[in-house]
C-alpha cells in the first residue's frame, strides 16, 4: 500500500470559457459606517410611520367630525339678520333699527365692479378651485417662509364657513371644521350662491354687514352706483374693518385702496387707464351729520315702538320694511322751520358762554390733535357747528373746525356773544383762546356765534281728511333730547283753546255778531273757593262791547270768560271731549276759557282737524304698510272714508268756526299768516299761556292741519314780549310756505242750515233774531245731549233784554 502522501494530486476540472468564477463572501461594512446607516433607516421608517399615523389620525378625526358638522342646508335659502327700515310715503329711508345694518342684495344685483374688487384681493381663483386653493396655500407658505409680506390662504368659501358657523378662535380643531365645512359648502351650493352669501354676510365696520349696507354707510349711495375707487375702498374692509375704516383711519384705508386697485389691474379686471383714473378719484365720505338725510328721528322711533309692540324682538331681525304716512319734503320743511324758529329765539337770549375751555399747545401737530380731542366731545348739531377759538379780540374771532377749516367771525356775527368779548366778562363767559363755541352760517355765507338752545319745541302736521301724519318734529334735536314733545308733552294751550269754547257757544245760541262786553271781572274767594281771581287781557286793556268775532280775533280773555259763563263750564267740559280732549285734564272752571287745562300738540292737531274737515273726528295714524324683505305685504292699513268717521260737531258749526278762525289770520293776532302767504284759505289761533310759559299756533288749510309749540321742558317764562304770534306762528308760516306750494286756494262749501245776513253767518233759526245772543240764562247751565249736536230754540222776546244785560255788564 502506498502512503496517502504518495498519492498523486487530483486533477481539477478545467474552467470553461465564459463561465463566472465562484462568488466570494460579501465584505462587511466597517463599524463606523454601519451604525449611521442603520439609524437613518430607523428614522426613515419612523417618519413614514408618523405620516401614516397622522393620516390615519386625521382620517379618523374627519370621520368623527364630519357627522357633527352643522346642517348647512338652510344656506340654500340664505336668511341673515335683517334690520327694520322705516320709510316715508315716497320710499325715502327715515330710520333703521337692528344690531346689524344689512340690505340683502341678490348676486345679480351686485355690480361687477364690486365683485371684481373683492375677488382681486380676497380670492382671485375663486371660480377655479374647489373650496381650498392649494396653489394659494403653497404661495402663501413660500411667501411666509421667505419672510416677505405675510399672505393668507383663506378662500371666500372658507371665510363663509368661518363667519357663518364658527368662532374666531385659532385652533387646529377649528381649522379642520373650517375645511370640512368648506367642502360641504362647495358640494351643496353653487359658486354664485357662496359669493352672494359672502357679499351680504361679511362685517365691514360701523354696524354695516354686507357691501350694500357699507355703500350706504360710508358713501351715502346705493351699491349699484359705486365707482371703481369706492369699490376698492370697500373691498379693503373685510381684512380689518377697524384698521381700514375710511372714516376713522383714512390714511390706512387709502393705502389699502391703492393696493387693491393694483390687484384689480394685475388680475385683468380693469385696464391701466381705469386703474390710473381710480387712483386719482377723490373719495367723498358720508359724514354722520350728512345734510342730505331726512331728519325724522322722532317719527322713526314712533314707528319702531309700534312695530316692536306687534312683532317683539323679531322686529329687528326679520327685515321688515315699514312704510309711513310721512311726506319727506314736508318733514324736512318742518324740521328746518322749527329749528330756525328756535334759533331765532336763541339770538334774543343772553349769551351763556362757551361750552368748555381747553389748553391749546403752540406746536402745529399738537394743536391739531388738541382741537380734534376737544371737538370729539362736542359734535356738530346739524347746522349748529362746534369750533375752538384760536384768537379772540373785540372785533374779530378766529376759530378752528374739526376738519381744519379756520373761520373768521366779525361784525354782526359777534353780536350774539358781545357780552363774552368784554374785558369785564366773567371767566365762564369770556371768549378767549381755547374756548369751545358754536357757530352758524348766515344766508350771506358769513359766520355768526350762537349757542345750543335750552328751549324746546314741537311741530306736527296731519291730513285732516284722513288723520295721516304728514310731518312730525318732536324736539330741537333727537340726539340731545329723545322726549317726543308732540305726543308726550302735556302743556297748557292758552288762547289756542278758545275756539272750542266758542264752538260750544254756537250751539247755545251765540252768533259771530253777538255783542259781548270786554270789561274787567273780579271773582272773590267766596266764588273761587280759594284765592281771589281777577283775570286780565294780555295787553292789559279793555275795549268795551264788541262782537264775538272781534273778541276771538283779538283774543280778548274777558270776552272768552263771559262766553264760558254763559255756556256753563260743565257744558264746555263735555263739549271739548268731542274734539278728542280728556275731560279730566280740563276742570270745569272758568279758567278753561283761557286754556288752563293740559293738551299735547298731537291732540291740538287732531282737534283743529275737526274744524278743517267740516266736523268729522279723525284719528291720527302713522303706518300704512309693513312688508318683509322680499316685498310680501304683512299688514296694510287704509283709513275709512271721512264720512264713515264719527261726527264731532255739526257741519254748520264747523263752517262758522272756520269763518271766525279765518278772521284771526286776516285781521287778528295771526294776520301775519295771510299777509305773508298771500292766500285767504288759512285758519288758526295763537296761544300764549300765563307768564308767557308756552307759545302756540294751531291752524290749518283745508288739506293740512298743523300745530307749533315752543317752551322750556321745565316751565319758565319765555320772555315778557314772547307770544304765540311772535314765536310759533313764524314756524307755522315757514312750513306752510313749502307745504302749500301748488295747492289751489280752497274755500269750504256752505252747508245747509246757515244764512248770510249783512256779510255775517248765522244758523238759520238764529238769523231771525237779528244776531242777538239767543240763549237764556236758564239754559246757560244746561248740559248738552250726549248725541249729535242739536240747535237750541230761539229765546222768547222777554228774555232778550236779560241776555243783553249779561253781555253788557
C-alpha positions, 0 to 999 in steps of 0.5 A: 500500500502506498502512503496517502502522501504518495498519492498523486494530486487530483486533477481539477476540472478545467474552467470553461470559457465564459463561465463566472468564477465562484462568488466570494463572501460579501465584505462587511461594512466597517463599524463606523459606517454601519451604525449611521446607516442603520439609524437613518433607516430607523428614522426613515421608517419612523417618519413614514410611520408618523405620516401614516399615523397622522393620516390615519389620525386625521382620517379618523378625526374627519370621520368623527367630525364630519357627522357633527358638522352643522346642517348647512342646508338652510344656506340654500335659502340664505336668511341673515339678520335683517334690520327694520327700515322705516320709510316715508310715503315716497320710499325715502329711508327715515330710520333703521333699527337692528344690531346689524345694518344689512340690505340683502342684495341678490348676486345679480344685483351686485355690480361687477365692479364690486365683485371684481374688487373683492375677488382681486384681493380676497380670492382671485381663483375663486371660480377655479378651485374647489373650496381650498386653493392649494396653489394659494396655500403653497404661495402663501407658505413660500411667501411666509417662509421667505419672510416677505409680506405675510399672505393668507390662504383663506378662500371666500368659501372658507371665510363663509364657513368661518363667519357663518358657523364658527368662532374666531378662535385659532385652533387646529380643531377649528381649522379642520371644521373650517375645511370640512365645512368648506367642502360641504359648502362647495358640494351643496351650493353653487359658486354664485350662491357662496359669493352672494352669501359672502357679499351680504354676510361679511362685517365691514365696520360701523354696524354695516354687514354686507357691501350694500349696507357699507355703500350706504354707510360710508358713501351715502349711495346705493351699491349699484352706483359705486365707482371703481375707487369706492369699490376698492375702498370697500373691498379693503374692509373685510381684512380689518374693518377697524384698521381700514375704516375710511372714516376713522383711519383714512390714511390706512384705508387709502393705502389699502385702496391703492393696493387693491386697485393694483390687484384689480389691474394685475388680475385683468379686471380693469385696464391701466387707464381705469386703474390710473383714473381710480387712483386719482378719484377723490373719495367723498365720505358720508359724514354722520351729520350728512345734510342730505338725510331726512331728519325724522328721528322722532317719527322713526322711533314712533314707528319702531315702538309700534312695530316692536309692540306687534312683532317683539324682538323679531322686529329687528331681525326679520327685515321688515320694511315699514312704510309711513304716512310721512311726506319727506319734503314736508318733514324736512320743511318742518324740521328746518322751520322749527329749528330756525324758529328756535334759533331765532329765539336763541339770538334774543337770549343772553349769551351763556358762554362757551361750552368748555375751555381747553389748553391749546399747545403752540406746536402745529401737530399738537394743536391739531390733535388738541382741537380734534380731542376737544371737538370729539366731545362736542359734535356738530348739531346739524347746522349748529357747528362746534369750533375752538377759538384760536384768537379772540379780540373785540372785533374779530374771532378766529376759530378752528373746525374739526376738519381744519377749516379756520373761520373768521367771525366779525361784525354782526356775527359777534353780536350774539356773544358781545357780552363774552368779548368784554374785558369785564366778562366773567371767566365762564363767559369770556371768549378767549383762546381755547374756548369751545363755541358754536357757530352758524352760517348766515344766508350771506355765507358769513359766520355768526356765534350762537349757542345750543338752545335750552328751549324746546319745541314741537311741530306736527302736521296731519291730513285732516281728511284722513288723520295721516301724519304728514310731518312730525318734529318732536324736539330741537334735536333727537340726539340731545333730547329723545322726549317726543314733545308732540305726543308726550308733552302735556302743556297748557294751550292758552288762547289756542283753546278758545275756539272750542269754547266758542264752538260750544257757544254756537250751539247755545245760541251765540252768533259771530255778531253777538255783542259781548262786553270786554270789561274787567271781572273780579271773582272773590274767594267766596266764588273761587273757593280759594284765592281771589281771581281777577283775570286780565287781557294780555295787553292789559286793556279793555275795549268795551262791547264788541262782537264775538268775532272781534273778541276771538280775533283779538283774543280778548280773555274777558270776552272768552270768560263771559262766553264760558259763563254763559255756556256753563263750564260743565257744558264746555267740559263735555263739549271739548271731549268731542274734539278728542280732549280728556275731560279730566285734564280740563276742570270745569272752571272758568279758567278753561276759557283761557286754556288752563287745562293740559293738551299735547300738540298731537291732540291740538292737531287732531282737534283743529282737524275737526274744524278743517274737515267740516266736523268729522273726528279723525284719528291720527295714524302713522303706518300704512304698510309693513312688508318683509324683505322680499316685498310680501305685504304683512299688514296694510292699513287704509283709513275709512272714508271721512264720512264713515268717521264719527261726527264731532260737531255739526257741519254748520258749526264747523263752517262758522268756526272756520269763518271766525278762525279765518278772521284771526289770520286776516285781521287778528293776532295771526294776520301775519299768516295771510299777509305773508302767504298771500292766500285767504284759505288759512285758519288758526289761533295763537296761544300764549299761556300765563307768564308767557310759559308756552307759545302756540299756533294751531291752524290749518288749510283745508288739506293740512292741519298743523300745530307749533309749540315752543317752551322750556321742558321745565316751565319758565317764562319765555320772555315778557314780549314772547307770544304765540304770534311772535314765536310759533306762528313764524314756524307755522308760516315757514312750513306752510310756505313749502307745504302749500306750494301748488295747492289751489286756494280752497274755500269750504262749501256752505252747508245747509242750515246757515244764512248770510245776513249783512256779510255775517253767518248765522244758523238759520233759526238764529238769523231771525233774531237779528244776531242777538245772543239767543240763549237764556240764562236758564239754559246757560247751565244746561248740559248738552245731549250726549248725541249729535249736536242739536240747535237750541230754540230761539229765546222768547222776546222777554228774555232778550233784554236779560241776555243783553244785560249779561253781555253788557255788564 
